[in-house]
């Protein structure tokens, strides 16, 4: 009996000492005698999947978006800097020469990385470029490289069942809505600025 009582007292002592370590006091304010919690609670996005296959495809999409999104951000930065530089150049001939030089630099810098993308990652990149710049990849090429180059690349993309004119529409396309959620969550986690 004494052994049982000592075990009980020891367990109560351990339980109370353990539970005291876990107490967390959150900041609060008192309004009209009521205590209101003032700590910031992170927003939680809940995604409703149609079925288990859609859930699995979401996580594959997440992996692809996180891989490709930095390229879309780089594209936005390059387009903005190119536009700023072109505004300072007056003659059309010098603008074309400058665009050719920038194109050569970009090809050297990104060709090997972009060749390693899968078809689905390429489709996602086209959408993300539209999301970041507000201009389709087709129109970007047409603006900087001309009609002939754009037509050639669009034909090449069509051979692989892709379209450079694809836009990003999260209101009507479920995959685009998922992409938006993935990017916003990644930004909350601090992966992208």
C-alpha positions in Angstrom: 0.0 0.0 0.0 2.8 2.3 0.9 4.5 1.5 -2.4 1.3 2.3 -4.4 0.9 5.6 -2.5 4.5 6.6 -3.2 4.2 5.7 -6.9 1.0 7.8 -7.1 2.7 10.8 -5.4 5.7 10.5 -7.7 3.6 10.3 -10.8 1.5 13.4 -9.7 4.7 15.3 -9.0 6.2 14.3 -12.4 2.9 15.2 -14.1 2.7 18.6 -12.5 6.3 19.5 -13.1 6.0 18.3 -16.8 2.9 20.3 -17.4 4.3 23.5 -15.8 7.1 23.5 -18.4 4.6 23.5 -21.2 2.6 26.6 -20.0 2.7 29.4 -22.5 1.3 32.8 -21.7 0.1 34.7 -24.7 -0.2 38.5 -24.7 -3.7 39.8 -24.1 -5.6 43.0 -23.4 -8.6 43.6 -21.1 -11.6 45.3 -22.5 -14.7 45.7 -20.3 -13.4 43.0 -18.0 -12.9 40.5 -20.9 -9.5 39.2 -21.8 -8.8 39.3 -25.5 -5.9 37.4 -27.1 -3.6 39.7 -29.1 -1.0 37.4 -30.5 -0.8 37.0 -34.2 -2.1 33.7 -35.5 -0.9 32.7 -39.0 -3.5 32.3 -41.7 -4.3 28.8 -42.6 -5.4 28.0 -46.2 -7.5 24.9 -46.5 -7.7 23.3 -49.9 -10.6 21.0 -50.7 -9.5 18.2 -53.1 -12.0 16.4 -55.2 -10.4 13.0 -54.7 -7.1 11.4 -53.7 -5.7 11.7 -57.3 -6.1 15.4 -57.2 -4.4 15.6 -53.9 -1.4 13.6 -55.3 -1.3 15.8 -58.4 -1.3 18.9 -56.2 1.9 17.8 -54.4 3.5 17.0 -57.8 2.5 20.5 -59.0 3.9 22.0 -55.8 7.3 20.5 -56.5 7.2 21.7 -60.1 6.1 25.2 -59.2 8.8 25.6 -56.5 11.4 24.5 -59.0 10.3 26.8 -61.8 9.1 30.0 -60.0 12.6 31.5 -59.6 12.9 31.5 -63.4 9.7 33.5 -63.7 10.9 36.0 -61.1 14.2 36.3 -63.0 12.2 36.9 -66.2 10.3 39.7 -64.6 13.5 41.3 -63.4 15.2 41.0 -66.8 12.1 42.4 -68.6 11.9 45.4 -66.3 15.6 46.2 -66.6 15.5 45.7 -70.3 12.6 48.1 -70.6 14.4 50.7 -68.5 17.5 50.4 -70.6 15.6 50.6 -73.9 13.8 53.8 -72.7 17.2 55.5 -72.5 18.3 54.4 -76.1 16.9 56.7 -78.7 17.7 55.1 -82.1 15.8 52.0 -83.2 18.9 50.4 -84.6 20.8 50.7 -81.3 17.8 49.2 -79.5 17.8 46.1 -81.7 21.6 45.7 -81.2 21.2 46.0 -77.5 18.4 43.4 -77.5 20.6 41.0 -79.5 23.4 41.4 -76.9 21.1 40.8 -74.0 19.7 37.8 -75.8 23.1 36.3 -76.1 23.9 36.8 -72.5 20.6 35.3 -71.4 21.1 32.3 -73.6 24.5 31.6 -72.1 23.2 32.0 -68.6 19.9 30.0 -68.8 20.1 27.5 -71.7 21.5 24.6 -69.8 19.1 25.0 -66.9 16.0 25.4 -69.1 16.9 22.4 -71.2 16.6 20.2 -68.1 13.0 21.2 -67.5 10.3 18.6 -68.2 7.3 19.4 -70.5 5.0 20.0 -67.5 7.5 22.3 -65.9 7.8 24.2 -69.2 4.0 24.7 -69.3 4.0 25.9 -65.7 6.9 28.3 -66.5 4.9 29.8 -69.4 1.9 30.4 -67.0 4.2 31.9 -64.3 5.9 34.2 -66.7 2.4 35.6 -67.6 1.6 35.8 -63.8 4.7 37.8 -63.1 4.9 40.1 -66.1 1.3 40.3 -67.2 2.4 39.5 -70.7 2.2 36.2 -72.4 5.5 34.5 -73.4 4.4 34.8 -77.1 4.0 38.6 -76.8 7.3 38.9 -74.9 9.1 37.1 -77.7 7.2 39.1 -80.4 8.1 42.4 -78.6 11.8 41.7 -78.3 12.7 39.2 -80.9 10.2 40.0 -83.7 7.5 38.2 -85.6 9.6 35.6 -87.3 11.4 34.3 -84.2 8.1 34.2 -82.3 6.4 32.2 -85.0 9.2 29.8 -85.1 9.2 29.2 -81.3 5.4 28.9 -81.3 5.5 26.3 -84.0 8.2 24.4 -82.1 6.1 24.6 -78.9 3.0 23.4 -80.8 5.0 20.3 -81.9 5.2 19.4 -78.2 1.6 20.2 -77.5 2.4 23.5 -75.8 1.2 27.1 -76.4 3.2 30.2 -75.8 0.0 32.2 -75.7 -1.2 30.5 -72.5 -2.3 32.9 -69.8 -2.6 32.5 -66.1 -6.2 32.5 -65.0 -6.8 31.4 -61.3 -10.4 32.4 -61.4 -11.4 29.8 -64.1 -8.6 27.2 -64.2 -8.3 25.0 -61.1 -4.6 24.3 -61.7 -3.8 28.0 -61.8 -5.7 28.5 -58.5 -3.5 25.7 -57.0 -0.4 27.5 -58.3 -1.5 30.7 -56.7 -2.0 29.0 -53.4 1.4 27.3 -53.6 3.2 30.5 -54.3 1.4 32.5 -51.6 2.2 29.7 -49.1 5.8 29.6 -50.2 6.1 33.4 -49.7 4.6 33.1 -46.2 7.2 30.5 -45.4 9.9 32.9 -46.7 11.0 30.9 -49.7 10.5 33.9 -52.1 10.3 37.6 -51.5 
